[in-house]
Amino acid sequence: MRELGNQPSRLVGVIQLRVGARVFALPVEEATLTSADGSKKPGGFFFEGPHRFGILVDRDVTEAERTADIQKASLEAASVIAKKFLN
């Protein structure tokens, strides 16, 4: 899980994640994940902020990479949400 700063992002979809008997709708957003110094952040992660959460992927990757990133982030989200709501 990562904190999401004031990164400009665009909503590209929503996934439903079932954890136990609960269903969560996670927004999937894309953004350019290059910092000011030119270094690249790895994409495809679950983020949680003060009033929102979701999945952030890199808009500058191929569709296959984006799909893999969403799958990886979904597993991370399931783990984090399960710890919060099932324990």
C-alpha positions as CSV (number, residue, x, y, z in Angstrom):
1,M,0.0,0.0,0.0
2,R,1.2,3.5,-0.8
3,E,0.2,7.0,0.0
4,L,-1.0,8.9,-3.1
5,G,0.0,12.5,-3.1
6,N,-1.5,15.2,-5.4
7,Q,-0.8,13.2,-8.5
8,P,-2.9,14.1,-11.5
9,S,-4.7,10.9,-12.5
10,R,-7.6,9.8,-14.7
11,L,-10.2,7.2,-13.8
12,V,-10.1,4.3,-16.2
13,G,-12.4,1.8,-14.5
14,V,-13.6,0.2,-11.4
15,I,-13.0,-3.4,-10.1
16,Q,-15.1,-5.3,-7.6
17,L,-13.1,-7.0,-4.9
18,R,-14.8,-9.6,-2.7
19,V,-13.2,-10.0,0.8
20,G,-15.2,-12.4,2.9
21,A,-18.8,-11.5,2.6
22,R,-18.1,-7.9,1.6
23,V,-17.7,-6.4,-1.8
24,F,-15.6,-3.4,-2.4
25,A,-15.6,-1.2,-5.5
26,L,-12.0,0.0,-6.2
27,P,-11.4,2.8,-8.7
28,V,-8.6,2.1,-11.1
29,E,-6.7,5.3,-12.0
30,E,-3.8,5.9,-14.4
31,A,-1.1,8.5,-14.1
32,T,2.4,9.2,-15.3
33,L,4.5,7.8,-12.6
34,T,7.7,9.6,-13.3
35,S,9.0,11.9,-10.5
36,A,10.5,15.4,-11.1
37,D,14.0,14.0,-11.1
38,G,13.1,11.6,-14.0
39,S,13.1,8.5,-11.9
40,K,10.3,6.0,-12.6
41,K,8.1,4.6,-9.8
42,P,6.9,1.1,-10.3
43,G,3.2,1.1,-11.3
44,G,0.3,-1.1,-10.2
45,F,-0.2,-0.6,-6.5
46,F,-3.0,-0.2,-4.1
47,F,-3.2,3.3,-2.5
48,E,-4.9,4.6,0.5
49,G,-5.4,8.3,1.3
50,P,-7.2,10.1,4.0
51,H,-10.6,9.9,2.2
52,R,-10.1,7.5,-0.7
53,F,-8.4,4.4,-1.9
54,G,-8.0,2.5,-5.1
55,I,-5.5,1.2,-7.6
56,L,-3.0,3.3,-9.5
57,V,-1.3,2.2,-12.7
58,D,1.2,3.8,-15.0
59,R,-0.4,5.3,-18.1
60,D,2.9,5.0,-20.0
61,V,3.0,1.2,-20.2
62,T,1.5,-1.4,-22.6
63,E,-2.0,-2.8,-22.1
64,A,-0.5,-6.2,-21.1
65,E,1.7,-4.5,-18.4
66,R,-1.3,-2.5,-17.2
67,T,-3.4,-5.6,-16.8
68,A,-0.6,-7.4,-14.9
69,D,-0.2,-4.3,-12.7
70,I,-4.0,-4.3,-11.9
71,Q,-3.9,-8.0,-11.0
72,K,-0.9,-7.4,-8.7
73,A,-2.5,-4.4,-7.1
74,S,-5.8,-6.3,-6.6
75,L,-4.0,-9.0,-4.6
76,E,-2.3,-6.3,-2.5
77,A,-5.7,-4.6,-1.9
78,A,-7.3,-7.9,-0.9
79,S,-4.6,-8.4,1.7
80,V,-4.8,-4.9,3.1
81,I,-8.6,-4.9,3.2
82,A,-8.8,-8.4,4.7
83,K,-6.4,-7.3,7.6
84,K,-8.6,-4.2,8.3
85,F,-12.0,-5.8,8.1
86,L,-11.6,-9.5,8.9
87,N,-9.3,-9.2,12.0
